[in-house]
Structures are given as C-alpha cells and as structure tokens.
Amino acid sequence: MTVHDLPAVNASLNGLSTIFILFGWWFIKHQRKAQHIFCMVSALVVSTAFLGCYLYYHTHAGYMTHFTAKGWPARIYFFILITHLILVFPSLILVVLTVIPALRSRYDKHRRIAPWTVPIWLYVSITGVLVYFMLYVWYPGTR
C-alpha cells in the first residue's frame, strides 16, 4: 500500500463510521444500551483512524487533486465539499462534548447534546464518502 491508496481507505473508514453511527442510534432508540455503546465506541475509533490516515495522506501525498467535471456535477461537488468542510470542526467538538458526559455517567448531558451530534457527524461521514466517489470514481481527474 502506498500513500496514494489512502483516499480509498479514508472513504472506507468514513463509510464504516457511518454504519456504526446508524446502528448505535438505532440501538439506543430500542433501549439496547450495550450494543449502543459498542457501536458508538467503534464509530469513534474508526473516525479517529480516519483522521490519522487523512492527516498522514495530506502531509505526504505531494499533490492536489482537482475536480475536473464542469456544470451541475461541479456545483453539486462544491456544495457538498463546502458544507462538509464547514461542519467538520463543529462535528469534532460535538463528538467530544457528547462522549465526555457519557464517560462521566452524566447521561442527562449526553442525551441533551447527542441529538445535535448524530446528524452532523453522519452528514460529515456520508459527505466524506461522496467527495471521494465524486473525486476519484465518478469524475476522476488527472494528477
């Protein structure tokens, strides 16, 4: 594996995180707390692995990939990319602010912030996968 394989790894980690978040949400809605904890911890671990791979890739790749499609695909791509980038840091902060009360058994605080965290975290995970597909699979450019 080379550094140039990391975008696919990153998309896979984002997709896996999405699955864990969705199952974790479903489990807590159905009062299955142990499964919820497993899924949310797994989502956190996978998202942390993604962040490490993402940072490694962008410090070692040595080139920028440009979106080459024109017209409506470009408008959709840039809308997804911009909203994804805007929500990345709030997502990170919300995840931390949701996890800490849970670790401290402050479930009242955890329950108050989680309804904000889950949809934003999901959006960031899903749009990360979409950015990968648009950039590398559906409209691949030259490097």
DSSP file with accessible surface (Angstrom, degrees, kcal/mol):
  #  RESIDUE AA STRUCTURE BP1 BP2  ACC     N-H-->O    O-->H-N    N-H-->O    O-->H-N    TCO  KAPPA ALPHA  PHI   PSI    X-CA   Y-CA   Z-CA
    1    1 A M              0   0  173      0, 0.0     2,-0.2     0, 0.0     0, 0.0   0.000 360.0 360.0 360.0 138.3    0.0    0.0    0.0
    2    2 A T    >   -     0   0   81      1,-0.0     3,-1.9     0, 0.0     4,-0.4  -0.689 360.0 -97.6-115.3 173.8    1.2    3.5   -0.8
    3    3 A V  G >  S+     0   0   29      1,-0.3     3,-1.4    -2,-0.2    58,-0.1   0.809 120.8  65.0 -60.6 -26.8    0.1    6.9    0.3
    4    4 A H  G 3  S+     0   0   84      1,-0.3    -1,-0.3     2,-0.2     4,-0.2   0.610  93.7  60.3 -75.8 -10.4   -1.9    7.2   -2.9
    5    5 A D  G X> S+     0   0   76     -3,-1.9     4,-1.5     1,-0.2     3,-0.6   0.571  82.6  87.2 -85.8 -11.3   -4.2    4.3   -1.7
    6    6 A L  H <> S+     0   0   15     -3,-1.4     4,-3.4    -4,-0.4     5,-0.2   0.805  73.9  64.4 -65.8 -32.6   -5.2    6.3    1.3
    7    7 A P  H 3> S+     0   0   10      0, 0.0     4,-2.4     0, 0.0    -1,-0.2   0.933 106.6  45.4 -56.8 -39.6   -8.2    8.1   -0.2
    8    8 A A  H <> S+     0   0   39     -3,-0.6     4,-2.3    -4,-0.2    -2,-0.2   0.901 113.5  49.6 -68.3 -38.7  -10.0    4.8   -0.7
    9    9 A V  H  X S+     0   0   40     -4,-1.5     4,-2.7     2,-0.2     5,-0.2   0.935 111.1  50.2 -62.9 -44.5   -9.0    3.7    2.8
   10   10 A N  H  X S+     0   0   11     -4,-3.4     4,-2.5     1,-0.2    -2,-0.2   0.913 110.3  48.7 -61.2 -43.6  -10.3    7.1    4.2
   11   11 A A  H  X S+     0   0    8     -4,-2.4     4,-2.6    -5,-0.2    -1,-0.2   0.904 111.3  50.8 -63.8 -39.7  -13.6    6.7    2.3
   12   12 A S  H  X S+     0   0   83     -4,-2.3     4,-2.7     2,-0.2    -2,-0.2   0.914 110.3  48.7 -64.5 -42.1  -13.9    3.1    3.7
   13   13 A L  H  X S+     0   0   32     -4,-2.7     4,-2.6     2,-0.2    -2,-0.2   0.911 111.8  49.6 -64.1 -40.6  -13.3    4.3    7.2
   14   14 A N  H  X S+     0   0    9     -4,-2.5     4,-2.3     2,-0.2    -2,-0.2   0.916 111.8  48.6 -62.7 -43.1  -15.9    7.1    6.8
   15   15 A G  H  X S+     0   0   23     -4,-2.6     4,-2.0     2,-0.2    -2,-0.2   0.921 111.9  48.6 -63.7 -41.6  -18.4    4.6    5.4
   16   16 A L  H  X S+     0   0   73     -4,-2.7     4,-2.5     1,-0.2    -2,-0.2   0.914 109.7  52.4 -65.5 -40.0  -17.8    2.2    8.3
   17   17 A S  H  X S+     0   0    0     -4,-2.6     4,-2.8     1,-0.2    -1,-0.2   0.918 106.8  53.7 -60.8 -42.9  -18.2    5.0   10.8
   18   18 A T  H  X S+     0   0   16     -4,-2.3     4,-2.6     1,-0.2    -1,-0.2   0.923 108.5  49.4 -57.3 -44.7  -21.5    5.9    9.2
   19   19 A I  H  X S+     0   0   87     -4,-2.0     4,-2.6     1,-0.2     5,-0.2   0.931 111.8  47.9 -62.9 -45.1  -22.7    2.3    9.7
   20   20 A F  H  X S+     0   0   42     -4,-2.5     4,-2.8     1,-0.2    -1,-0.2   0.906 112.0  49.8 -63.4 -40.6  -21.6    2.3   13.3
   21   21 A I  H  X S+     0   0    0     -4,-2.8     4,-2.6     2,-0.2    -2,-0.2   0.938 112.0  47.8 -63.4 -46.2  -23.3    5.6   14.0
   22   22 A L  H  X S+     0   0   79     -4,-2.6     4,-2.4    -5,-0.2    -2,-0.2   0.928 115.1  44.4 -61.9 -44.9  -26.6    4.5   12.4
   23   23 A F  H  X S+     0   0  109     -4,-2.6     4,-3.1     2,-0.2    -1,-0.2   0.904 112.3  53.0 -66.6 -39.7  -26.6    1.2   14.3
   24   24 A G  H  X S+     0   0    0     -4,-2.8     4,-2.1    -5,-0.2    -2,-0.2   0.913 110.5  47.3 -60.8 -42.1  -25.7    3.0   17.5
   25   25 A W  H  X S+     0   0  121     -4,-2.6     4,-1.9     2,-0.2    -2,-0.2   0.931 113.2  48.6 -63.2 -45.5  -28.6    5.4   17.1
   26   26 A W  H  X S+     0   0  104     -4,-2.4     4,-1.1     1,-0.2    -2,-0.2   0.923 110.1  52.0 -61.7 -43.9  -30.9    2.5   16.3
   27   27 A F  H ><>S+     0   0   29     -4,-3.1     5,-2.9     1,-0.2     3,-0.6   0.908 109.6  47.6 -62.1 -42.4  -29.8    0.5   19.3
   28   28 A I  H ><5S+     0   0   55     -4,-2.1     3,-1.6     1,-0.2    -1,-0.2   0.882 107.8  56.1 -70.7 -31.9  -30.3    3.4   21.8
   29   29 A K  H 3<5S+     0   0  130     -4,-1.9    -1,-0.2     1,-0.3    -2,-0.2   0.759 110.8  46.1 -65.8 -23.5  -33.8    4.1   20.3
   30   30 A H  T <<5S-     0   0   97     -4,-1.1    -1,-0.3    -3,-0.6    -2,-0.2   0.046 119.1-110.2-108.1  23.0  -34.6    0.4   21.1
   31   31 A Q  T < 5S+     0   0  143     -3,-1.6     2,-0.9     1,-0.2    -3,-0.2   0.763  73.3 138.0  58.3  31.9  -33.1    0.5   24.6
   32   32 A R     >< +     0   0  105     -5,-2.9     4,-2.1     1,-0.2    -1,-0.2  -0.709  21.4 168.7-106.6  79.0  -30.2   -1.7   23.7
   33   33 A K  H  >  +     0   0  127     -2,-0.9     4,-2.8     1,-0.2     5,-0.2   0.857  68.8  53.4 -66.6 -41.1  -27.5    0.2   25.7
   34   34 A A  H  > S+     0   0   73      1,-0.2     4,-2.4     2,-0.2    -1,-0.2   0.929 113.2  44.4 -62.1 -42.8  -24.6   -2.3   25.5
   35   35 A Q  H  > S+     0   0   72      2,-0.2     4,-2.6     1,-0.2    -1,-0.2   0.874 112.0  54.1 -68.0 -36.8  -24.9   -2.5   21.7
   36   36 A H  H  X S+     0   0   25     -4,-2.1     4,-2.8     2,-0.2     5,-0.3   0.946 109.5  47.1 -60.1 -48.3  -25.2    1.3   21.5
   37   37 A I  H  X S+     0   0   98     -4,-2.8     4,-2.8     1,-0.2     5,-0.3   0.931 111.9  50.4 -60.9 -45.9  -22.0    1.7   23.5
   38   38 A F  H  X S+     0   0  132     -4,-2.4     4,-2.4    -5,-0.2    -1,-0.2   0.938 113.8  44.8 -57.4 -47.5  -20.2   -0.8   21.3
   39   39 A C  H  X S+     0   0    7     -4,-2.6     4,-2.6     2,-0.2    -2,-0.2   0.909 114.8  46.7 -66.2 -42.0  -21.3    0.9   18.1
   40   40 A M  H  X S+     0   0   35     -4,-2.8     4,-2.3     2,-0.2    -1,-0.2   0.899 113.2  48.3 -72.1 -37.0  -20.6    4.4   19.3
   41   41 A V  H  X S+     0   0   80     -4,-2.8     4,-2.7    -5,-0.3    -1,-0.2   0.927 112.8  50.1 -64.8 -41.1  -17.1    3.5   20.6
   42   42 A S  H  X S+     0   0   20     -4,-2.4     4,-2.9    -5,-0.3     5,-0.3   0.917 109.6  50.4 -62.4 -42.8  -16.5    1.7   17.3
   43   43 A A  H  X S+     0   0    0     -4,-2.6     4,-2.6     1,-0.2    -1,-0.2   0.906 111.4  49.2 -61.3 -40.2  -17.6    4.8   15.4
   44   44 A L  H  X S+     0   0   55     -4,-2.3     4,-2.2     2,-0.2    -2,-0.2   0.926 112.8  46.3 -65.5 -44.1  -15.2    6.9   17.5
   45   45 A V  H  X S+     0   0   91     -4,-2.7     4,-2.5     2,-0.2    -2,-0.2   0.936 115.0  46.4 -63.9 -46.5  -12.3    4.5   17.0
   46   46 A V  H  X S+     0   0   18     -4,-2.9     4,-2.6     1,-0.2    -2,-0.2   0.914 112.6  50.2 -64.8 -40.8  -12.9    4.3   13.2
   47   47 A S  H  X S+     0   0   20     -4,-2.6     4,-2.4    -5,-0.3    -1,-0.2   0.877 110.2  50.6 -65.6 -35.6  -13.3    8.1   12.9
   48   48 A T  H  X S+     0   0   90     -4,-2.2     4,-2.4     2,-0.2    -2,-0.2   0.913 109.9  49.7 -67.8 -41.5  -10.1    8.6   14.8
   49   49 A A  H  X S+     0   0   46     -4,-2.5     4,-2.6     1,-0.2     5,-0.2   0.915 110.3  52.0 -61.4 -42.0   -8.3    6.1   12.5
   50   50 A F  H  X S+     0   0   34     -4,-2.6     4,-3.3     2,-0.2     5,-0.2   0.941 108.2  50.4 -57.6 -48.8   -9.8    8.1    9.5
   51   51 A L  H  X S+     0   0   73     -4,-2.4     4,-2.6     1,-0.2     5,-0.2   0.919 111.0  48.9 -59.8 -41.9   -8.5   11.4   10.9
   52   52 A G  H  X S+     0   0   43     -4,-2.4     4,-2.5     2,-0.2    -1,-0.2   0.940 114.7  44.2 -62.6 -46.0   -5.0    9.9   11.4
   53   53 A C  H  X S+     0   0   35     -4,-2.6     4,-2.9     2,-0.2    -2,-0.2   0.898 113.2  52.2 -64.7 -40.2   -5.0    8.5    7.8
   54   54 A Y  H  X S+     0   0   86     -4,-3.3     4,-2.5    -5,-0.2    -2,-0.2   0.937 112.1  44.5 -62.5 -47.3   -6.4   11.7    6.4
   55   55 A L  H  X S+     0   0   95     -4,-2.6     4,-1.2    -5,-0.2    -2,-0.2   0.909 114.0  50.2 -65.3 -41.4   -3.7   13.9    8.1
   56   56 A Y  H  X S+     0   0  123     -4,-2.5     4,-1.3    -5,-0.2     3,-0.5   0.942 111.5  49.1 -60.8 -46.9   -1.0   11.4    7.0
   57   57 A Y  H >X S+     0   0    6     -4,-2.9     4,-2.4     1,-0.2     3,-0.7   0.939 111.0  48.3 -58.2 -48.5   -2.2   11.5    3.4
   58   58 A H  H 3< S+     0   0  100     -4,-2.5    -1,-0.2     1,-0.3    -2,-0.2   0.668 113.4  47.3 -75.1 -12.5   -2.4   15.2    3.2
   59   59 A T  H 3< S+     0   0  104     -4,-1.2    -1,-0.3    -3,-0.5    -2,-0.2   0.625 125.2  29.3 -95.2 -13.5    1.1   15.7    4.6
   60   60 A H  H << S+     0   0  101     -4,-1.3    -2,-0.2    -3,-0.7    -3,-0.2   0.521  93.4  86.2-121.6  -8.7    2.7   13.1    2.4
   61   61 A A  S  < S-     0   0   11     -4,-2.4    -3,-0.1    -5,-0.2    -2,-0.1   0.874  70.1-154.2 -67.9 -39.2    0.7   12.9   -0.9
   62   62 A G        +     0   0   83     -5,-0.2     2,-0.3    -4,-0.2    -1,-0.1   0.610  60.9  65.5  79.7   8.0    2.6   15.7   -2.6
   63   63 A Y  S    S-     0   0   57      2,-0.0     2,-0.4    -5,-0.0    -1,-0.1  -0.991  71.7-124.1-153.8 162.5   -0.1   16.8   -5.0
   64   64 A M        -     0   0  135     -2,-0.3     2,-0.5    -3,-0.1    -6,-0.0  -0.889  20.5-140.5-107.3 140.2   -3.5   18.3   -5.1
   65   65 A T        -     0   0   25     -2,-0.4     2,-0.4    78,-0.1    78,-0.1  -0.879  18.5-155.1 -99.5 129.8   -6.4   16.6   -6.8
   66   66 A H        -     0   0  123     -2,-0.5     2,-0.6    76,-0.5    76,-0.1  -0.860  19.3-120.3-107.5 140.4   -8.7   18.9   -8.7
   67   67 A F        -     0   0   22     -2,-0.4    68,-0.1     1,-0.1    69,-0.0  -0.672  31.2-176.1 -77.2 120.7  -12.3   18.3   -9.5
   68   68 A T        +     0   0   62     -2,-0.6    -1,-0.1    71,-0.6     6,-0.1   0.603  42.8 105.1-100.6 -13.2  -12.4   18.4  -13.3
   69   69 A A        -     0   0   16     70,-0.3     2,-0.2     4,-0.1    70,-0.0  -0.347  55.7-149.8 -69.2 153.7  -16.1   18.0  -14.1
   70   70 A K        +     0   0  169      4,-0.1     4,-0.3     3,-0.1     2,-0.1  -0.672  50.8  17.4-114.8 170.5  -18.0   21.0  -15.3
   71   71 A G  S >> S-     0   0   39      1,-0.2     4,-1.9    -2,-0.2     3,-0.5  -0.361 121.4  -5.3  73.5-145.0  -21.6   22.2  -15.0
   72   72 A W  H 3> S+     0   0  156      1,-0.2     4,-2.6     2,-0.2     5,-0.2   0.827 130.2  58.3 -61.9 -33.9  -24.1   20.7  -12.5
   73   73 A P  H 3> S+     0   0   11      0, 0.0     4,-2.8     0, 0.0    -1,-0.2   0.923 107.8  48.3 -61.7 -37.4  -21.7   18.0  -11.2
   74   74 A A  H <> S+     0   0   16     -3,-0.5     4,-2.8    -4,-0.3     5,-0.3   0.914 111.0  50.0 -67.0 -41.0  -19.2   20.7  -10.2
   75   75 A R  H  X S+     0   0  173     -4,-1.9     4,-2.0     2,-0.2    -1,-0.2   0.926 114.0  44.8 -63.6 -42.7  -21.9   22.7   -8.5
   76   76 A I  H  X S+     0   0   76     -4,-2.6     4,-2.7     2,-0.2     5,-0.2   0.938 113.6  50.8 -64.8 -46.3  -23.1   19.6   -6.5
   77   77 A Y  H  X S+     0   0   13     -4,-2.8     4,-3.1    -5,-0.2    -2,-0.2   0.938 112.4  45.1 -57.2 -50.1  -19.5   18.6   -5.7
   78   78 A F  H  X S+     0   0   94     -4,-2.8     4,-2.7     2,-0.2     5,-0.3   0.863 111.8  52.6 -68.8 -32.4  -18.5   22.1   -4.4
   79   79 A F  H  X S+     0   0  131     -4,-2.0     4,-2.4    -5,-0.3     5,-0.3   0.954 113.9  43.4 -62.8 -48.1  -21.7   22.4   -2.4
   80   80 A I  H  X S+     0   0   21     -4,-2.7     4,-2.5     2,-0.2    -2,-0.2   0.939 116.1  48.1 -62.3 -46.6  -21.1   19.0   -0.7
   81   81 A L  H  X S+     0   0   37     -4,-3.1     4,-2.8    -5,-0.2     5,-0.2   0.935 113.3  46.2 -61.6 -46.7  -17.4   19.8   -0.2
   82   82 A I  H  X S+     0   0   93     -4,-2.7     4,-2.6     2,-0.2     5,-0.2   0.940 115.3  45.1 -65.5 -45.5  -18.0   23.3    1.3
   83   83 A T  H  X S+     0   0   28     -4,-2.4     4,-1.8    -5,-0.3    -1,-0.2   0.901 113.4  52.2 -66.5 -36.2  -20.8   22.1    3.7
   84   84 A H  H  X S+     0   0   23     -4,-2.5     4,-1.0    -5,-0.3    -2,-0.2   0.952 112.1  44.9 -60.1 -50.4  -18.6   19.1    4.6
   85   85 A L  H  X S+     0   0   85     -4,-2.8     4,-0.6     1,-0.2     3,-0.4   0.877 111.0  53.4 -64.8 -37.7  -15.7   21.3    5.4
   86   86 A I  H  < S+     0   0  113     -4,-2.6    -1,-0.2     1,-0.2    -2,-0.2   0.875 114.2  42.3 -64.1 -35.9  -17.8   23.8    7.4
   87   87 A L  H  X S+     0   0   47     -4,-1.8     4,-2.2    -5,-0.2    -1,-0.2   0.553  91.8  85.6 -91.7  -6.5  -19.2   21.0    9.6
   88   88 A V  H  X S+     0   0   45     -4,-1.0     4,-2.3    -3,-0.4    -1,-0.2   0.955  94.4  40.3 -60.1 -52.5  -16.0   19.1   10.2
   89   89 A F  H  X S+     0   0  145     -4,-0.6     4,-2.5     2,-0.2     5,-0.2   0.934 115.3  49.2 -70.1 -43.2  -14.8   21.1   13.2
   90   90 A P  H  > S+     0   0   53      0, 0.0     4,-3.0     0, 0.0    -1,-0.2   0.910 111.2  53.3 -59.0 -36.2  -18.2   21.5   14.8
   91   91 A S  H  X S+     0   0    8     -4,-2.2     4,-2.7     2,-0.2    -2,-0.2   0.937 108.5  48.3 -61.9 -47.3  -18.7   17.8   14.4
   92   92 A L  H  X S+     0   0   89     -4,-2.3     4,-2.1     1,-0.2    -1,-0.2   0.935 114.0  46.3 -58.9 -45.5  -15.4   17.0   16.1
   93   93 A I  H  X S+     0   0   99     -4,-2.5     4,-2.8     1,-0.2    -2,-0.2   0.925 112.8  49.9 -64.2 -45.2  -16.2   19.4   19.0
   94   94 A L  H  X S+     0   0   30     -4,-3.0     4,-1.4    -5,-0.2    -1,-0.2   0.895 108.2  53.0 -62.7 -39.1  -19.8   17.9   19.3
   95   95 A V  H  X S+     0   0    9     -4,-2.7     4,-2.7     2,-0.2     3,-0.4   0.951 112.0  45.2 -61.4 -46.6  -18.4   14.4   19.4
   96   96 A V  H  X S+     0   0   69     -4,-2.1     4,-2.4     1,-0.2    -2,-0.2   0.934 112.8  50.5 -61.6 -45.4  -16.1   15.3   22.2
   97   97 A L  H  < S+     0   0   88     -4,-2.8    -1,-0.2     1,-0.2    -2,-0.2   0.700 114.7  45.3 -68.4 -17.3  -18.8   17.1   24.1
   98   98 A T  H  X S+     0   0   11     -4,-1.4     4,-1.1    -3,-0.4    -2,-0.2   0.830 113.7  47.1 -89.9 -38.0  -21.1   14.1   23.7
   99   99 A V  H  X S+     0   0   40     -4,-2.7     4,-2.6    -5,-0.2     5,-0.2   0.908 103.9  60.3 -72.5 -42.3  -18.5   11.5   24.7
  100  100 A I  H  X S+     0   0   64     -4,-2.4     4,-1.7     1,-0.2     6,-0.2   0.929 105.7  45.8 -58.4 -49.4  -17.2   13.2   27.8
  101  101 A P  H  4>S+     0   0   15      0, 0.0     5,-3.4     0, 0.0    -1,-0.2   0.898 112.0  53.2 -61.1 -35.7  -20.5   13.3   29.7
  102  102 A A  H ><5S+     0   0   27     -4,-1.1     3,-1.5     1,-0.2    -2,-0.2   0.923 108.6  49.3 -63.6 -42.4  -21.2    9.6   28.8
  103  103 A L  H 3<5S+     0   0  138     -4,-2.6    -1,-0.2     1,-0.3    -3,-0.1   0.808 112.3  48.7 -65.3 -28.6  -17.8    8.6   30.2
  104  104 A R  T 3<5S-     0   0  186     -4,-1.7    -1,-0.3    -5,-0.2    -2,-0.2   0.259 116.8-115.1 -92.0   9.1  -18.6   10.5   33.3
  105  105 A S  T < 5S+     0   0   76     -3,-1.5     2,-1.0     1,-0.2    -3,-0.2   0.776  72.1 139.3  58.9  31.3  -22.0    8.9   33.6
  106  106 A R     >< +     0   0  107     -5,-3.4     4,-2.1    -6,-0.2     3,-0.4  -0.610  17.4 163.1 -99.1  69.9  -23.7   12.2   33.1
  107  107 A Y  H  >  +     0   0  112     -2,-1.0     4,-2.9     1,-0.2    -1,-0.2   0.756  65.9  64.3 -67.9 -22.9  -26.4   10.8   30.8
  108  108 A D  H  > S+     0   0   65      2,-0.2     4,-1.4    -3,-0.2    -1,-0.2   0.947 109.2  39.7 -63.7 -45.9  -28.6   13.8   31.1
  109  109 A K  H  > S+     0   0   95     -3,-0.4     4,-1.9     2,-0.2     5,-0.3   0.900 114.7  53.9 -66.9 -42.1  -26.0   16.0   29.4
  110  110 A H  H  X S+     0   0   34     -4,-2.1     4,-2.4     1,-0.2    -2,-0.2   0.931 109.2  48.0 -57.6 -46.2  -25.2   13.2   27.0
  111  111 A R  H  < S+     0   0  159     -4,-2.9    -1,-0.2     1,-0.2    -2,-0.2   0.795 109.2  54.6 -67.4 -28.7  -28.8   12.9   25.9
  112  112 A R  H  < S+     0   0  153     -4,-1.4    -1,-0.2    -5,-0.2    -2,-0.2   0.878 117.8  32.1 -72.2 -38.2  -29.2   16.7   25.5
  113  113 A I  H >X S+     0   0   36     -4,-1.9     4,-1.9     1,-0.1     3,-1.6   0.776 101.8  76.1 -93.1 -26.5  -26.3   17.1   23.1
  114  114 A A  H 3X S+     0   0   19     -4,-2.4     4,-2.7     1,-0.3    -1,-0.1   0.861  87.4  61.0 -56.6 -38.7  -26.4   13.7   21.2
  115  115 A P  H 34 S+     0   0   86      0, 0.0    -1,-0.3     0, 0.0    -2,-0.1   0.759 111.3  41.6 -62.8 -20.6  -29.4   14.7   19.1
  116  116 A W  H <> S+     0   0  177     -3,-1.6     4,-1.1    -4,-0.2    -2,-0.2   0.812 115.5  50.0 -86.8 -36.6  -27.3   17.5   17.7
  117  117 A T  H  X S+     0   0    4     -4,-1.9     4,-3.1     1,-0.2     5,-0.3   0.930 102.6  58.1 -69.3 -47.4  -24.1   15.4   17.3
  118  118 A V  H  X S+     0   0   22     -4,-2.7     4,-2.8     1,-0.2     5,-0.2   0.921 107.6  42.7 -57.9 -51.9  -25.6   12.4   15.5
  119  119 A P  H  > S+     0   0   72      0, 0.0     4,-2.4     0, 0.0    -1,-0.2   0.904 118.0  46.3 -66.4 -34.3  -27.0   14.2   12.4
  120  120 A I  H  X S+     0   0   38     -4,-1.1     4,-2.5     2,-0.2    -2,-0.2   0.933 114.0  47.5 -71.5 -43.4  -23.9   16.4   12.0
  121  121 A W  H  X S+     0   0   19     -4,-3.1     4,-2.5     1,-0.2     5,-0.2   0.925 113.8  48.8 -61.6 -42.4  -21.5   13.5   12.5
  122  122 A L  H  X S+     0   0   26     -4,-2.8     4,-3.1    -5,-0.3     5,-0.3   0.925 109.9  51.2 -61.7 -45.9  -23.5   11.4   10.0
  123  123 A Y  H  X S+     0   0   76     -4,-2.4     4,-2.8    -5,-0.2     5,-0.3   0.932 111.5  47.2 -58.7 -45.3  -23.5   14.3    7.4
  124  124 A V  H  X S+     0   0   16     -4,-2.5     4,-1.7     2,-0.2    -1,-0.2   0.919 114.7  46.8 -64.2 -42.3  -19.8   14.7    7.7
  125  125 A S  H  X S+     0   0    2     -4,-2.5     4,-1.5    -5,-0.2    -2,-0.2   0.942 115.7  44.1 -64.8 -47.0  -19.2   10.9    7.4
  126  126 A I  H  X S+     0   0   76     -4,-3.1     4,-2.3     1,-0.2    -2,-0.2   0.926 113.9  48.7 -66.6 -44.5  -21.5   10.5    4.4
  127  127 A T  H  X S+     0   0    4     -4,-2.8     4,-2.8    -5,-0.3    -1,-0.2   0.833 105.1  60.2 -69.0 -27.3  -20.4   13.5    2.5
  128  128 A G  H  X S+     0   0   10     -4,-1.7     4,-1.9    -5,-0.3    -1,-0.2   0.925 107.8  45.1 -61.5 -41.7  -16.8   12.4    3.0
  129  129 A V  H  X S+     0   0   29     -4,-1.5     4,-2.6     2,-0.2    -2,-0.2   0.923 112.5  51.5 -67.0 -42.5  -17.6    9.2    1.1
  130  130 A L  H  X S+     0   0   57     -4,-2.3     4,-2.9     1,-0.2     5,-0.2   0.906 107.4  52.5 -62.2 -41.5  -19.5   11.2   -1.5
  131  131 A V  H  X S+     0   0   20     -4,-2.8     4,-2.6     2,-0.2     5,-0.3   0.929 109.8  49.9 -60.0 -44.5  -16.5   13.6   -2.0
  132  132 A Y  H  X>S+     0   0   48     -4,-1.9     4,-3.1    -5,-0.2     5,-0.6   0.954 112.5  46.1 -58.1 -51.0  -14.2   10.5   -2.5
  133  133 A F  I  X>S+     0   0   75     -4,-2.6     5,-3.4     1,-0.2     4,-1.7   0.916 115.2  46.3 -61.8 -41.6  -16.6    9.0   -5.1
  134  134 A M  I  <>S+     0   0   10     -4,-2.9     5,-1.0    -5,-0.2    -1,-0.2   0.895 119.8  40.1 -67.8 -36.9  -17.0   12.2   -7.0
  135  135 A L  I  <5S+     0   0   17     -4,-2.6     6,-0.7    -5,-0.2    -2,-0.2   0.860 132.3  17.9 -80.9 -37.3  -13.3   13.0   -7.0
  136  136 A Y  I  <5S+     0   0   47     -4,-3.1    -3,-0.2    -5,-0.3    -2,-0.2   0.650 132.3  26.0-112.7 -21.9  -11.8    9.5   -7.6
  137  137 A V  I  <<S+     0   0   66     -4,-1.7    -3,-0.2    -5,-0.6    -4,-0.1   0.808 124.0  31.0-111.5 -57.2  -14.5    7.3   -9.1
  138  138 A W  I   <S+     0   0  141     -5,-3.4    -4,-0.2     1,-0.2    -3,-0.1   0.858 137.2  15.7 -78.1 -36.6  -17.3    9.1  -10.9
  139  139 A Y  S   <S-     0   0   68     -5,-1.0   -71,-0.6    -6,-0.6   -70,-0.3  -0.453  80.5-176.8-134.2  61.8  -15.3   12.1  -12.2
  140  140 A P        -     0   0   82      0, 0.0    -4,-0.2     0, 0.0     2,-0.2  -0.353   7.3-164.1 -66.8 138.0  -11.6   11.1  -11.9
  141  141 A G        -     0   0   27     -6,-0.7     2,-0.3     1,-0.1   -74,-0.1  -0.414  26.3 -86.4-106.1-173.2   -9.2   13.8  -12.9
  142  142 A T              0   0  125     -2,-0.2   -76,-0.5   -76,-0.1    -1,-0.1  -0.681 360.0 360.0 -94.5 152.2   -5.5   13.8  -13.7
  143  143 A R              0   0  170     -2,-0.3   -78,-0.1   -78,-0.1   -80,-0.0  -0.790 360.0 360.0-104.6 360.0   -2.9   14.1  -11.0
